[in-house]
């Protein structure tokens, strides 16, 4: 048992200085105090600021391999878009082996911790063998993700999702074979098996559920899966990411996808719509009323040319939104927080556009929103630094050029709008100091298997063409 004393801590929406946190030998919080504490218990002084760790509400870990490798125009593909990028992603998905996925996911999760994410929702659809057949133990790849998170020391919310069709009323494509479940009941059996594995071997993992997207499952299956809380964790699904998603859904069913969703699923705070880029004003109003969360991945959405989520009105109406790293082109959570506000500034040619009455500070508003909604998205209880929680948080260097002598109430805006990754000295996660002097303590142990995995995987990504169809229309129909 010991006390940790910090220069200042961001707690319950305010900076408090000094601040004491008492933890036991497992890193579980026993008490907090803003006053001097009993000297009978050892006090360890931390010459740092502390703020709560950030939830990452949407991740595809295997895509870490290809981040930055699709930024060239290939001959015959001058009209590059999301669907061409997806071909390269499919190529990787159908090449990566189990041992390679372990090394890549471990490396990614350590990097996330270094950047300030202390929990992650892994949107998991890489279920089967390279041939598309189920593993002898169906949960084998899910267990690899759990093992990677355990090694890195990040809190994992594993969200295995259902993938049944290529598009509305269109059978699965060969390149989607590792994702495919033939029926909803097989998927739900998989969820039961995953929960059993978690109880037996990975008790810190939260298990969620969901469908890959509204395009990837029949409507009756979507109702079955999203209409019932199959686990204690959250429900996640892609929705209206591309204009083609909306067009093909309307063509097949005569209604916009999020309209249909809101009218047919009892949406609640446990539901998370990833992207929801192309929604109408009516759909936005319905989402706000439902209490569901939109998971924005601004760097990925910009990189893939998805479009711009209509966040300003959604934000003003009190809509819940969180952030995710998605395809891993950017792992800096503070930049993800800033992008929705900065994009809206460009559109409106105004500044601090999210600020409303009673919320004058843009940085505080963004951080508080991402923390509150993000914890909801990953299925964690609300709040931070509460008794009984394992300590998790970011240690900030008070002597960094951009933090030195700044008033405490400006620090979050500095972090978000003038971020430098060197501001983070250390990171507590799951009760332990995982990152020290800006570097994860286990990084060296994973470097060899990670390098070995990349050596082989790069051969497939270095200019070798995919045999998949090469138009958006063909990809969807």
C-alpha positions in Angstrom: 0.0 0.0 0.0 1.3 3.5 -0.9 0.3 7.0 -1.7 1.2 8.6 -5.0 1.4 12.4 -5.0 1.0 14.3 -8.2 1.6 18.0 -9.0 -1.9 18.1 -10.4 -4.6 15.6 -11.5 -7.5 16.1 -13.9 -10.3 14.6 -11.9 -14.1 14.9 -12.3 -13.8 17.6 -14.9 -11.4 19.8 -12.9 -7.6 20.2 -12.3 -6.8 19.5 -8.6 -3.4 20.4 -7.2 -1.8 18.7 -5.3 -3.6 15.4 -5.5 -3.0 12.0 -3.8 -4.0 8.5 -4.9 -3.5 5.5 -2.6 -3.1 2.2 -4.4 -2.6 -1.3 -3.2 0.1 -3.8 -4.4 -2.1 -4.6 -7.5 -2.5 -1.0 -8.5 -6.1 -0.8 -7.3 -7.2 2.6 -6.0 -8.1 2.6 -2.3 -8.4 6.3 -1.5 -7.9 9.8 -3.0 -7.2 13.0 -1.3 -6.6 16.7 -2.0 -4.9 17.2 1.3 -1.8 16.0 3.0 -2.0 12.3 3.9 -1.1 10.0 6.7 2.7 9.7 6.7 2.4 6.2 8.1 1.7 5.0 4.6 4.7 5.6 2.2 4.3 8.5 -0.2 5.9 8.4 -3.6 6.1 11.8 -5.2 5.5 12.1 -9.0 6.8 15.3 -10.5 4.1 15.0 -13.2 0.5 16.0 -14.1 -1.9 13.1 -14.3 -5.0 12.8 -16.5 -7.3 9.9 -17.2 -6.4 7.4 -20.0 -8.2 7.7 -23.3 -10.5 5.0 -24.7 -10.0 3.9 -28.3 -13.5 3.0 -29.4 -12.6 1.4 -32.8 -9.6 -0.6 -33.9 -8.7 -3.1 -36.6 -5.3 -4.3 -35.3 -4.1 -6.2 -38.4 -4.4 -3.0 -40.6 -1.5 -1.6 -38.6 0.7 -3.4 -41.2 -0.6 -1.4 -44.2 -0.9 2.0 -42.7 0.7 4.5 -45.1 1.2 1.9 -47.9 -1.8 2.8 -50.0 -0.8 6.4 -50.7 0.1 6.0 -54.4 -2.0 5.9 -57.5 -1.6 2.6 -59.4 -1.8 2.5 -63.2 -5.4 2.1 -64.3 -6.7 3.2 -60.9 -6.5 7.0 -61.2 -9.9 7.3 -59.6 -8.7 5.9 -56.3 -11.3 5.6 -53.5 -12.3 3.6 -50.5 -13.2 0.5 -52.5 -9.7 0.3 -54.1 -8.2 0.7 -50.6 -10.4 -2.2 -49.5 -8.9 -4.5 -52.1 -5.5 -4.1 -50.5 -6.9 -4.5 -47.1 -8.5 -7.8 -48.2 -5.2 -8.9 -49.6 -3.6 -8.5 -46.2 -6.6 -10.0 -44.3 -6.2 -13.2 -46.5 -2.4 -13.4 -46.0 -1.7 -12.6 -42.3 -1.1 -15.7 -40.2 -2.0 -16.3 -36.6 1.5 -15.9 -35.2 2.0 -12.7 -37.3 -1.3 -11.3 -36.0 -0.1 -11.8 -32.5 3.1 -9.9 -33.1 1.4 -7.1 -35.0 -1.4 -6.6 -32.5 1.0 -6.7 -29.5 3.2 -4.0 -31.2 0.1 -1.9 -32.0 -1.3 -2.1 -28.5 2.1 -1.1 -26.9 2.2 1.9 -29.3 -1.3 2.8 -28.4 -0.3 2.9 -24.7 2.7 5.1 -25.5 0.3 7.6 -27.3 -2.2 7.7 -24.5 -4.9 5.1 -25.2 -5.4 2.9 -22.2 -8.3 0.9 -23.5 -9.3 -0.3 -26.9 -12.4 -1.8 -28.6 -11.1 -4.3 -31.2 -13.6 -4.6 -33.9 -12.9 -8.2 -34.7 -13.9 -9.9 -38.0 -10.8 -12.0 -38.9 -12.3 -15.2 -37.5 -11.3 -18.1 -39.7 -8.4 -19.9 -41.3 -6.8 -18.7 -44.5 -9.0 -21.1 -46.4 -12.1 -19.7 -44.8 -12.7 -22.8 -42.7 -13.3 -22.4 -39.0 -10.3 -23.2 -36.8 -10.5 -26.4 -34.8 -11.0 -24.2 -31.9 -13.2 -21.5 -33.4 -12.0 -18.7 -31.0 -8.3 -19.2 -31.8 -7.8 -15.8 -33.5 -9.9 -14.0 -30.9 -7.6 -15.5 -28.3 -4.6 -14.2 -30.2 -6.1 -10.6 -29.8 -6.6 -11.2 -26.1 -3.1 -12.5 -25.6 -1.7 -9.4 -27.4 -3.7 -7.1 -25.2 -2.6 -8.9 -22.1 1.1 -8.8 -23.0 0.8 -5.1 -23.8 -1.2 -4.4 -20.6 -4.0 -2.5 -22.3 -7.7 -3.0 -21.4 -9.3 -4.9 -24.2 -13.0 -4.8 -25.3 -13.2 -7.5 -27.9 -16.1 -7.0 -30.3 -16.4 -10.1 -32.6 -18.8 -9.1 -35.4 -21.1 -10.9 -37.8 -20.4 -10.9 -41.5 -22.8 -12.8 -43.8 -23.2 -11.1 -47.2 -21.2 -8.8 -49.5 -24.0 -6.3 -49.8 -27.8 -6.2 -49.5 -29.0 -9.5 -51.0 -25.5 -10.3 -52.5 -23.7 -13.4 -51.5 -20.3 -13.3 -49.8 -17.2 -12.8 -52.0 -14.2 -15.2 -51.9 -12.0 -12.4 -50.5 -14.4 -12.1 -47.5 -14.0 -15.8 -46.6 -12.2 -15.3 -43.3 -15.0 -13.0 -42.0 -18.0 -15.2 -43.0 -20.6 -16.8 -40.8 -23.3 -18.8 -42.7 -26.0 -17.9 -40.2 -26.7 -15.8 -37.1 -27.0 -18.8 -34.8 -23.5 -19.9 -35.7 -22.2 -16.4 -34.8 -24.1 -16.4 -31.5 -22.5 -19.7 -30.6 -19.2 -18.2 -31.4 -20.0 -15.3 -29.0 -20.9 -17.9 -26.3 -17.5 -19.7 -26.8 -15.7 -16.4 -26.6 -17.3 -15.4 -23.4 -16.4 -18.9 -22.0 -12.8 -18.4 -22.9 -12.7 -15.0 -21.3 -14.1 -16.3 -18.1 -11.6 -19.1 -18.0 -8.4 -17.4 -19.1 -8.8 -13.6 -19.7 -11.1 -12.2 -17.0 -10.0 -8.6 -17.6 -11.4 -8.7 -21.2 -14.8 -7.2 -22.0 -16.7 -9.0 -24.7 -19.0 -7.0 -27.0 -21.0 -8.1 -30.1 -22.4 -6.7 -33.3 -22.6 -6.8 -37.1 -19.8 -5.7 -39.3 -22.1 -3.3 -41.1 -25.7 -2.8 -42.2 -24.6 -3.9 -45.7 -23.0 -7.2 -44.4 -26.1 -8.8 -42.8 -29.7 -9.5 -43.7 -32.2 -7.3 -41.9 -33.6 -10.1 -39.8 -30.1 -11.1 -38.6 -29.4 -7.5 -37.8 -32.6 -7.4 -35.7 -31.6 -10.6 -33.9 -28.1 -9.5 -33.1 -28.5 -5.8 -32.3 -31.9 -6.1 -30.7 -30.7 -8.3 -27.8 -27.8 -7.7 -25.3 -25.9 -10.9 -25.9 -23.0 -10.0 -23.6 -22.4 -7.5 -20.9 -20.3 -5.5 -23.3 -21.3 -2.9 -26.0 -22.7 -3.4 -29.5 -20.8 -2.0 -32.4 -21.4 -1.8 -36.2 -20.4 0.2 -39.2 -23.2 2.4 -40.6 -23.4 4.8 -43.6 -19.7 5.1 -44.0 -19.8 5.6 -47.8 -22.5 7.1 -50.0 -22.6 3.7 -51.7 -23.7 2.2 -48.4 -26.7 4.5 -48.3 -27.5 4.1 -52.1 -27.4 0.3 -52.1 -29.4 0.1 -48.8 -32.1 2.4 -50.2 -32.2 0.5 -53.5 -32.6 -2.8 -51.7 -35.0 -1.8 -48.9 -36.5 1.5 -49.8 -35.3 3.3 -46.7 -32.1 5.0 -45.5 -30.0 2.7 -43.3 -29.9 4.7 -40.0 -33.6 5.5 -40.4 -34.3 1.8 -40.6 -32.0 1.1 -37.7 -33.6 3.6 -35.4 -37.1 2.4 -36.4 -36.4 -1.3 -35.9 -33.7 -1.7 -33.2 -34.3 -0.5 -29.6 -31.1 1.6 -29.7 -29.6 2.7 -26.4 -26.4 3.8 -24.8 -24.9 0.4 -25.4 -25.1 0.8 -29.2 -22.2 2.3 -31.2 -22.5 3.4 -34.8 -19.0 3.5 -36.4 -18.6 6.5 -38.8 -22.3 7.2 -39.6 -20.8 9.7 -42.0 -23.7 10.1 -44.4 -26.7 10.6 -42.2 -29.7 13.0 -42.7 -30.9 15.6 -40.2 -33.8 13.3 -39.4 -31.4 10.4 -38.7 -29.2 12.6 -36.6 -32.2 13.6 -34.4 -33.2 10.0 -34.0 -29.7 9.0 -32.9 -29.5 11.8 -30.4 -32.8 10.8 -28.8 -31.8 7.1 -28.7 -28.7 7.7 -26.6 -26.5 5.7 -29.0 -22.9 6.8 -29.6 -21.3 7.6 -33.0 -17.7 6.5 -33.1 -15.7 8.9 -35.2 -12.3 8.0 -36.6 -11.4 11.3 -38.2 -7.9 10.4 -39.5 -9.1 7.2 -41.1 -12.2 8.9 -42.5 -10.1 11.6 -44.1 -7.5 9.1 -45.3 -10.1 7.0 -47.0 -12.1 9.9 -48.4 -15.3 8.9 -46.5 -16.7 12.3 -46.1 -17.4 14.6 -43.1 -19.8 13.6 -40.4 -22.3 16.5 -39.7 -21.1 16.9 -36.2 -21.9 20.5 -35.3 -25.7 20.1 -35.0 -25.2 16.6 -33.6 -22.9 18.0 -30.9 -25.2 21.0 -30.1 -28.2 18.6 -29.6 -26.2 16.7 -27.1 -25.3 13.7 -29.3 -22.8 11.2 -27.9 -19.6 10.6 -29.8 -16.2 9.0 -29.2 -13.0 8.4 -31.2 -11.2 5.5 -32.6 -7.9 4.8 -34.5 -9.6 2.4 -37.0 -7.0 1.7 -39.8 -4.2 3.0 -37.6 -3.0 5.8 -39.9 -2.8 7.9 -36.8 -2.4 6.7 -33.2 -2.4 10.1 -31.5 -5.7 10.5 -29.7 -5.3 14.2 -29.2 -5.1 14.8 -32.9 -8.2 12.6 -33.3 -10.0 14.8 -30.8 -9.0 18.0 -32.5 -10.0 17.0 -36.1 -13.8 17.3 -35.8 -13.5 20.8 -34.4 -10.8 21.9 -36.8 -12.7 20.5 -39.8 -15.8 22.5 -38.8 -13.6 25.6 -38.4 -12.5 25.2 -42.0 -16.1 24.8 -43.2 -17.5 27.7 -41.2 -14.4 30.0 -41.2 -14.9 30.4 -37.5 -13.1 29.4 -34.3 -14.1 27.4 -31.2 -17.3 26.4 -33.0 -18.2 23.6 -30.5 -18.3 25.9 -27.5 -21.7 26.6 -26.1 -23.2 28.4 -23.2 -21.5 27.2 -20.0 -18.7 25.4 -22.0 -16.3 28.1 -22.9 -13.1 26.0 -23.2 -12.8 23.9 -26.4 -10.1 21.6 -25.1 -12.0 20.7 -21.9 -15.2 20.2 -23.9 -13.5 17.8 -26.3 -11.6 15.8 -23.7 -14.6 15.4 -21.4 -16.8 14.3 -24.3 -14.3 11.8 -25.6 -13.6 10.4 -22.1 -17.2 10.0 -21.1 -18.6 8.6 -24.4 -15.4 6.6 -25.0 -15.7 4.7 -21.7 -19.3 4.0 -22.7 -18.2 2.7 -26.1 -15.7 0.3 -24.6 -18.0 -0.9 -21.9 -16.2 0.6 -18.9 -17.9 2.3 -15.9 -18.1 6.0 -15.9 -15.6 8.2 -14.1 -11.9 8.0 -13.3 -9.7 7.5 -10.3 -12.5 6.0 -8.3 -12.1 3.7 -5.4 -11.9 0.1 -6.5 -10.6 1.0 -10.1 -7.2 -0.1 -11.3 -5.1 3.0 -11.8 -4.9 4.1 -15.4 -3.8 7.5 -16.6 -1.2 9.6 -18.5 1.8 11.2 -16.8 2.5 14.6 -18.4 5.8 16.4 -18.3 5.2 19.7 -16.6 8.5 21.0 -17.9 7.8 20.3 -21.6 8.2 23.6 -23.6 4.4 23.8 -24.3 3.3 22.9 -20.8 5.8 24.8 -18.8 4.3 27.6 -16.7 0.9 27.2 -18.5 -2.1 27.7 -16.2 -3.7 24.3 -15.4 -7.0 25.3 -16.9 -5.3 25.7 -20.4 -3.5 22.3 -20.4 -6.1 20.3 -22.2 -6.4 22.8 -25.0 -2.6 22.8 -25.3 -2.6 19.0 -25.4 -5.3 18.8 -28.1 -4.4 21.7 -30.4 -0.6 21.9 -29.9 0.2 18.3 -29.2 3.7 16.8 -29.1 3.9 13.1 -28.2 6.9 14.0 -26.0 4.5 15.5 -23.5 3.7 12.0 -22.2 6.3 10.8 -19.7 4.6 7.6 -18.6 1.3 5.7 -18.8 -0.4 3.7 -16.1 -2.7 0.9 -17.4 -4.5 -1.9 -15.5 -2.8 -0.7 -12.3 0.8 -0.8 -13.5 3.3 1.7 -15.0 3.5 0.3 -18.6 5.2 3.2 -20.3 8.2 5.0 -18.8 10.2 7.9 -20.3 7.8 7.7 -23.3 8.5 4.0 -24.1 6.6 0.8 -23.4 8.6 -1.4 -21.1 7.9 -4.6 -23.2 8.6 -3.2 -26.6 12.1 -4.8 -27.0 10.6 -8.3 -26.3 8.3 -8.1 -29.3 10.6 -6.5 -31.8 12.0 -9.7 -33.3 8.6 -11.4 -34.0 7.2 -8.1 -35.2 10.1 -7.7 -37.7 9.8 -11.3 -38.8 6.1 -10.9 -39.5 6.7 -7.7 -41.5 9.4 -9.2 -43.6 6.9 -11.8 -45.1 3.8 -9.6 -45.1 5.5 -6.8 -47.0 6.1 -9.2 -49.9 2.3 -9.4 -50.5 1.8 -5.6 -50.0 4.7 -4.4 -52.1 3.1 -3.9 -55.5 1.5 -7.3 -56.0 -2.0 -6.9 -57.5 -5.1 -8.2 -55.8 -7.3 -10.5 -57.9 -10.5 -8.8 -56.5 -12.8 -6.8 -58.7 -11.7 -3.3 -59.3 -14.7 -1.0 -59.2 -16.9 0.2 -56.4 -19.9 -1.1 -58.2 -18.4 -4.5 -58.5 -17.4 -4.5 -54.9 -20.9 -3.9 -53.8 -23.0 -5.8 -56.2 
